[in-house]
Amino acid sequence: MSQRCFSGSVFESNSGQFVDEVIVISGASRGLGRATAEAFANHGGTVVVNYRTNREAAAETVARVEEASSPATGRAVQADMTDPDDIDDLFEEVEREFDAVDVFVHNAAVTRFKPLSEVTMKDISLTFGLSVNGFILATQRAIDLMDSGGRIISVSGAMSYMPYNGLLDSAKSAMEQLTRYFAIEHADDNINANAIRPGVLAKEDNYFTELDDETREFIEFLVEKTPKKRAGELDEVAAVVLMLASDEAEWITGEVIDVNGGLSAYMDYH
Ligand SMILES: NC(=O)c1ccc[n+]([C@@H]2O[C@H](COP(=O)([O-])OP(=O)(O)OC[C@H]3O[C@@H](n4cnc5c(N)ncnc54)[C@H](OP(=O)(O)O)[C@@H]3O)[C@@H](O)[C@H]2O)c1
């Protein structure tokens, strides 16, 4: 664990700002989690790549982390972040291997897109188990390993009022509020906690491919109404996670930051 100091800047390429830092990212086998792992690695970080089932994809993320820069290293750790025992095992492994955690990014999310009148207990447990219960338990474990301060960053989403997204949207709202409380309760421990709220991401393999026509049209509408007229690239969202993890963001805590090309300026989501 490094002491935080104002040498180097995450805004310089390959600054080395995260050398000697351990970054744990849930759901880093693909998508935004993978892009975030690569971004930390570009600045020298040691990245713990959590995944649930997709071992090969997680191994590919680790390979990319290790190619990114020296001395960046990666470690894939399987854990279902809805399962308290798996969460404990993950952080025990992190403690054994790396002693401490500097940054925890709760990126993993999953849901079932359904009208609320049709959701089952299984759907509720799946969605809230990861974005609420899993977030609380994993953040507790991460904080236990943040000896000299640290950063918690939760990944929410600006998808309010998307058809049949009531479960995930509510779970993310709870996660945002929990993030604010972690910020307040751990400010004295030099731990900052913030959430980011991306808009539609530019990725082909995301869960939107499973959506019905009404929801797909709504997403197209959101992209069209985004002032910048496009979906967000994974790298540009990952860059904001790095900014929040950086020394430069010392005075930012308890915030929910929209990262959506101006969509929230057009529509009030809050
Ligand atoms: N996609 C978008 O347009 C969009 C928009 C706004 C916000 N977001 C948010 O951004 C984040 C990343 O989204 P994404 O689309 O990049 O995700 P994604 O491609 O669907 O990947 C999900 C990741 O979460 C992991 N995961 C799922 N359930 C898990 C569990 N129970 N325990 C541990 N890991 C689990 C998956 O692991 P496996 O590979 O092993 O299954 C995978 O690494 C999410 O929080 C999402 O809500 C996404």
Ligand as a Chemical Component Dictionary entry (heavy atoms), coordinates in Angstrom:
data_LIG
# 
_chem_comp.id                   LIG 
_chem_comp.type                 NON-POLYMER 
_chem_comp.pdbx_formal_charge   0 
_chem_comp.three_letter_code    LIG 
# 
loop_
_chem_comp_atom.comp_id 
_chem_comp_atom.atom_id 
_chem_comp_atom.alt_atom_id 
_chem_comp_atom.type_symbol 
_chem_comp_atom.charge 
_chem_comp_atom.model_Cartn_x 
_chem_comp_atom.model_Cartn_y 
_chem_comp_atom.model_Cartn_z 
_chem_comp_atom.pdbx_ordinal 
LIG N1  N1  N 0  -24.014 -1.319  -20.831 1  
LIG C1  C1  C 0  -24.484 -0.075  -20.711 2  
LIG O1  O1  O 0  -24.904 0.576   -21.679 3  
LIG C2  C2  C 0  -24.487 0.575   -19.355 4  
LIG C3  C3  C 0  -25.085 1.845   -19.195 5  
LIG C4  C4  C 0  -25.057 2.466   -17.952 6  
LIG C5  C5  C 0  -24.474 1.833   -16.872 7  
LIG N2  N2  N 1  -23.921 0.592   -17.047 8  
LIG C6  C6  C 0  -23.313 -0.048  -15.871 9  
LIG O2  O2  O 0  -21.931 -0.270  -16.124 10 
LIG C7  C7  C 0  -21.520 -1.470  -15.461 11 
LIG C8  C8  C 0  -20.844 -2.393  -16.452 12 
LIG O3  O3  O 0  -21.784 -2.675  -17.478 13 
LIG P1  P1  P 0  -21.345 -3.566  -18.723 14 
LIG O4  O4  O 0  -22.442 -3.440  -19.719 15 
LIG O5  O5  O -1 -19.945 -3.254  -19.103 16 
LIG O6  O6  O 0  -21.392 -5.049  -18.065 17 
LIG P2  P2  P 0  -21.341 -6.464  -18.815 18 
LIG O7  O7  O 0  -20.581 -6.382  -20.082 19 
LIG O8  O8  O 0  -22.731 -7.019  -18.815 20 
LIG O9  O9  O 0  -20.435 -7.309  -17.795 21 
LIG C9  C9  C 0  -20.941 -7.611  -16.521 22 
LIG C10 C10 C 0  -19.794 -8.038  -15.655 23 
LIG O10 O10 O 0  -20.311 -8.317  -14.350 24 
LIG C11 C11 C 0  -19.922 -9.643  -13.980 25 
LIG N3  N3  N 0  -20.932 -10.196 -13.094 26 
LIG C12 C12 C 0  -22.249 -10.402 -13.328 27 
LIG N4  N4  N 0  -22.832 -10.931 -12.247 28 
LIG C13 C13 C 0  -21.849 -11.044 -11.299 29 
LIG C14 C14 C 0  -21.807 -11.545 -9.978  30 
LIG N5  N5  N 0  -22.912 -12.026 -9.376  31 
LIG N6  N6  N 0  -20.627 -11.524 -9.325  32 
LIG C15 C15 C 0  -19.506 -11.045 -9.909  33 
LIG N7  N7  N 0  -19.475 -10.579 -11.161 34 
LIG C16 C16 C 0  -20.641 -10.583 -11.841 35 
LIG C17 C17 C 0  -19.755 -10.390 -15.275 36 
LIG O11 O11 O 0  -18.917 -11.530 -15.072 37 
LIG P3  P3  P 0  -18.944 -12.814 -16.106 38 
LIG O12 O12 O 0  -18.257 -12.332 -17.356 39 
LIG O13 O13 O 0  -18.173 -13.886 -15.404 40 
LIG O14 O14 O 0  -20.395 -13.128 -16.321 41 
LIG C18 C18 C 0  -19.104 -9.306  -16.131 42 
LIG O15 O15 O 0  -17.726 -9.198  -15.839 43 
LIG C19 C19 C 0  -22.766 -2.037  -14.806 44 
LIG O16 O16 O 0  -22.831 -1.627  -13.463 45 
LIG C20 C20 C 0  -23.900 -1.427  -15.599 46 
LIG O17 O17 O 0  -25.117 -1.351  -14.868 47 
LIG C21 C21 C 0  -23.908 -0.049  -18.247 48 
# 
loop_
_chem_comp_bond.comp_id 
_chem_comp_bond.atom_id_1 
_chem_comp_bond.atom_id_2 
_chem_comp_bond.value_order 
_chem_comp_bond.pdbx_ordinal 
LIG N1  C1  SING 1  
LIG C1  O1  DOUB 2  
LIG C1  C2  SING 3  
LIG C2  C3  SING 4  
LIG C2  C21 DOUB 5  
LIG C3  C4  DOUB 6  
LIG C4  C5  SING 7  
LIG C5  N2  DOUB 8  
LIG N2  C6  SING 9  
LIG N2  C21 SING 10 
LIG C6  O2  SING 11 
LIG C6  C20 SING 12 
LIG O2  C7  SING 13 
LIG C7  C8  SING 14 
LIG C7  C19 SING 15 
LIG C8  O3  SING 16 
LIG O3  P1  SING 17 
LIG P1  O4  DOUB 18 
LIG P1  O5  SING 19 
LIG P1  O6  SING 20 
LIG O6  P2  SING 21 
LIG P2  O7  DOUB 22 
LIG P2  O8  SING 23 
LIG P2  O9  SING 24 
LIG O9  C9  SING 25 
LIG C9  C10 SING 26 
LIG C10 O10 SING 27 
LIG C10 C18 SING 28 
LIG O10 C11 SING 29 
LIG C11 N3  SING 30 
LIG C11 C17 SING 31 
LIG N3  C12 SING 32 
LIG N3  C16 SING 33 
LIG C12 N4  DOUB 34 
LIG N4  C13 SING 35 
LIG C13 C14 SING 36 
LIG C13 C16 DOUB 37 
LIG C14 N5  SING 38 
LIG C14 N6  DOUB 39 
LIG N6  C15 SING 40 
LIG C15 N7  DOUB 41 
LIG N7  C16 SING 42 
LIG C17 O11 SING 43 
LIG C17 C18 SING 44 
LIG O11 P3  SING 45 
LIG P3  O12 DOUB 46 
LIG P3  O13 SING 47 
LIG P3  O14 SING 48 
LIG C18 O15 SING 49 
LIG C19 O16 SING 50 
LIG C19 C20 SING 51 
LIG C20 O17 SING 52 
# 
